Amino acid sequence: MNEQETSKLTQILEQYYEKTSEMIVFLNSKGQVINMNQAARRVISEDNQSSLTHAICSRCEGYSNEFAIQSCRECFLESTTIGNSSFQVYMQTNSGKVEPFTATYQTISQEDDVKVYTLQNVSPQIERQQKLHQQTMMQKTISAQENERKRISRELHDGVVQELLNVSVELRLLKYQDNIENLKTQSQHIERLMSKLIDDTRNLSLELRPSSLDDLGLNAAFKSYFKQLEKNFGFIVHYHNDSDDIRFNNEIETVVYRIVQEAVFNALKYGQVDSVDVHMSCESNFIEVEVADQGVGFVLGSEPKGSGLGIYGMQERAEIVGGTFNIESKVGKGTNIKLTVPIA
């Protein structure tokens, strides 16, 4: 490349450096800002150029790693080796707005120990991802709601309505009875039908929203639900609670109850077992619940059985309250589900 071509290329690079939306900051061996382009001045102000730590850390809002927001754990600034990999950070711009960036930090001159820190705003990409996620979640939620409505409709039609029709028929026949003994027998039969109808209605109500959850909390709601499972299906839940009857935020109680309800019922429907273990504890600032069975298990990532949100729904519910949801399953050895929810 001749001198004229070199000069032309230098001009092009200088124009790119000043006009690109990518934020570029050059640093010396002491971490001091040597130079930065116009785009970088949106994030790092003129009075924040004394050192990299001051310039970057004063504006960093976290997510430089996968552990936690506002966390300095394994920050790239503390790394002994500087690679070429990119990572995501949230930086506060001079306008006061916190925006997401894809960042890189690498050495470009070993001899002079010059490093470059670059930022690329990824707000549009994240917004698109969030919208896509919301649309996907909305579709799954609507599908789950429709499936649940179909199930409730079938329960009402095949159970409650049929039993009401039986009662209606028996009552019509009752008025034609002249024999007192037959009248007593038929009355007792109607009483049994009504008793079953009340039980079925109560069970359906319990599935929709147990009153004990609102009135007494998680421990009482679990005991009531597990008792109903044993009564209706002969399914045994070995329930252990290491904490007192502590009340939590209504949203937290609902999330924990629904996830455990789904996990236990999945074991009943698909695990091919007649019992399951549920262990709940409250330590420090977390609720931990484990649901374990010794059933047939399944391959993680395979097409789930049944309808509704299933595993995806349990994960989404956990995320709503800042919790974590983990599932381990092996074919022939059973399934273990662990839910951890912060209560602080």
N, C-alpha and C positions, 0 to 999 in steps of 0.2 A: 504494500500500500504506500503510495507516494505521499509527499507532504500535503498536497492539495486535498487529496482524499481523506487524509487524517484530520485536517482542519475542518472539512465538511462534516465528517462523522462526529467530531467533538462538538460542533455547533448543534447537530441533531440531538446528541445526548444531553446537552445543556438545556435545549428546549424541552425535551422530554422530562428532564429532572424538575423543571419549574412548572410545567403545565399538566403533568400527570396527576390523576386523583390519588395515586398511591403515595403514602406519606413515607418519606425517606429521611433518616437521621444518621449522620456519620459521627462516630465516637472514637476518641483516642484511647490509649492504654489505661488511662486513669478514669475512664468512664465519662469524661467531659465531652459535651457536644461540640464537635468541630464545625459542623454545618448541617442545615436541614432545608428542605425545599418548602415552597409556599404552602403546599397541602399539609405538611407536618405542623405548620404554625397554627393550624386549627385546633390541634391537640396540645402542643407544647408551646407555652407562651414565651416571650423573649426573656422574662425574668426567671424562667425555670430551666436555664441552660447550663447551670454551673456543673452539674453531674448527672449521670444517667439515672442513678438511684433517685435523686430529687426530681428529675424531669419526668421519669416514668412512674415511680411509685406514688408520687403525689397525685397522679391522674388515674392510676389503675384501680378498677373496681373489682378485680378478681377474674376467676375463670381462666387463669393462665395454666391450670391443670384440671384434672377430672374430679378433684376431691371436694371442693366447696367454694362457693362465692366468698370473696374477701379473704381467701386463703393464700398464704405465702409459701405453703408447703411445695417443695420441689419447683420453686420458681426458676425461670430460665436465667435470671440475673445471678442466682447462686450456683448455677451449674459449673462444674469444673471443666467440662468439655462442651464446646459450642458446635452444634450440628446445623444442618440445613433444613430441618423439619419445621413445619409451620404449626402454630397453635392458635387458640382463640383467646382473646382478652376483651374485657369491657373497659373502655377508656372514657373519661369525662373530657368533652371538648371545651374550648374556651367559652362557648355559649352556655355552658352549664349542663348540656344534654349528655347523657351516658349512652354510648353507641357501641355495638359489637364490631370487632375487627379481627381479621386473620393476620397474624403477626409472624415475622421471622427475625432471627437474631443470629448473625454469623460474621465470621472474620473474613475480610476481603483482602487484607494485606498482612501476611505473617511478619514481614520485615519491619513494617512500621506499627504493627499491632493495631491496625485500624479495623473497627467493626462497624457494621451497618444494621440498623433496626428499622424494619419496614412495617407499615400498617396498611391494610386494605379494608375499607368499610364493606361489611357484608350484611348490612341492614335489609336491603331488598331481598336477598336470598333467604334470610331467616324469616322474613315476613311471608314469603311464598311458602316456605316449609310449614310455618305455623298454620297458614290458611289451609294447606293440603291436609295437614294433620287434623285440623278441626273438622274439615269436610268428611274425612275418613271416619273420625270418631262419631260424628253426627249420624252418618249412615249406619254404623254399627249400633249406635244407641237406639235409633228408630227401629232397626230390625229387631233388636232385643226387646224393645217395648211391644212391638207387634206380636212377637212370639209369646211374650208373657201374657198379653191380652188374650191370645188364642187359647193358651193353657187355662187361664181363669175362666174363659167362656166355656171350655169343655168341662171343667170342674163343676161349674154352675149347672150346665145342661145335663151332664151325665150323672151328677150327684144330687145336688140340691133340688133341681127342678123335678127329677124323676121321683125323689122321695116325697116331694110335695104332692105330686100326682097320685102316688100311692096312698098318702094320707087322705086326699080328696075322695078317692074311690072308696076307701074304707068308711069314711064318714057318710057317704051316700048310702052304702049298704047298711049302715048302722040303724037308719031310721025304719028299715023294714024288719028289724029283729023284734020278735015278741017274747022270745024265751029269755028270761033274766040271766041264765048261765051263759048263753051264747052272747048276750049283750056284754057281760063282764069280760068274756074271753076276747071279744073283738075290741073292746075298749083297751084292754091290756096290750093288744097287738098295736093299736094306734099309738099308745104311749111309748112303746119301744121304737116305733118309726119316728116319732117326734124327738125322742132322745138321741137317736142316730143323726137326725137332721141337725139338731143343735150342735152335736160334736163336730160334724162335717163343716158347718158354718164357722164354728170357733177355730177349727184347724186352718181353714182358708183365711180367716181374719189374722191368725197368728203368722201365717206366711207373708201376708201383705205388710203388716206392721205390728209387732207384738207390743201390747200396752205396757208390759213389764219393762221393756227397754226404756221407755220414757219415764215411767214411774219409779223404777227401782235400779236401773242400770244394767251393765253388761252381764255381771255374774248371774243375776236373777233371770235375765232374758235367756242366757245360755242354758241354765238348768231347766227352764220351762220348755225350751225348744227341744233339747235332748230327751226330755221325758216324753214329749209327744212323738218323737221318732221311734222310741222304744215301744210305746203303746200301739202306734199305727203300723209299724213295719217290723217290729222285733229287732230293730237295729240298735246295738249297744254303743254308747259313746262313753269312753272312760275319760271323764273330765277332771282335770286338776287345776286348781287356782291357787297360786302362791301369794296373792295379794288380797288385801281386805276389800270390802265392798266400796271401793272408791268411785266416785262419779267423775266423768270426764266431759270434755266439750261434746255437745250433742252431735256435731258432725263426725268427730272421732269415734264415738260410740256406734254411730250408724255404719260407718265404713268398716270398723272391726267386725261388727255383727254380720254384715252382709258377706264379707269375704269368708269368714268362718262358716257361715250358713252354706255358701256355694261350695266350699271345699269339702265339707262333711257330706252334703247331698251328692256331690260327684263321686265320693267314695262309695256311697250307698248304691248309686245307679250303675257305675262303671267299674268299680274296684273289685267286684265279686268277693266281698268280705262281709262278715256279719258284725264287725265292730271297728271302731276307730279311736285313736288317742288324740285328745285335745288338751294342750297345756298352755295356760295363760299366766303371765307374771308381769309385774310392774316394778322395774328397777330403775333407780335414778330418774331420768327424764324420758323413759321409753316404756311403751307397752310392747311386750313380745308375746306372740301366739304361734304355737306350732300345731299343725294337724298332720298326723302320720297314720298310714295304714299299711298293712302287709299284703296288699292285693296284687292284681296282675300287672300294675304299672303300665307305662306307655313310653314311646320314644318322643323325647322333647323336640318340638318343632314339627311334629307330624300333624295331620289334619285332626282337629279336636272333635270329639264326639258330642252329640247333643246340640242344643240350640242356645241362643243368647250370647252374651259377651264372653262367658267362660274365663279362661286364663287371662285373656286380654283385658276383660272387664275388671278382674281382680287387681291387675297391675295398675290400671287407670284409677281405680278407687283409692289404692294406696298412695299414688302420686298426688291425689287431690289434697291429702292431709300431710304431705311431705314425708310419707313413709316409704319403706322398701318392701318388696315382695319377691321372694325367692322360691323356686320350686325345683325339687330333685326327684327324678323318677327313673326306675330301671324295670325293664320288662321282667316279670316274674318275681320281683322283690318289693314292689310297692312304691308308694309316693309319699314324699315329705314336703309340706308347705310351711314356710316361715314368714311371718309378717312382723315387721318392726315399725312402730309409729311413735314419733316424738310427741310428748304431751306438754312440753314447756311452752 
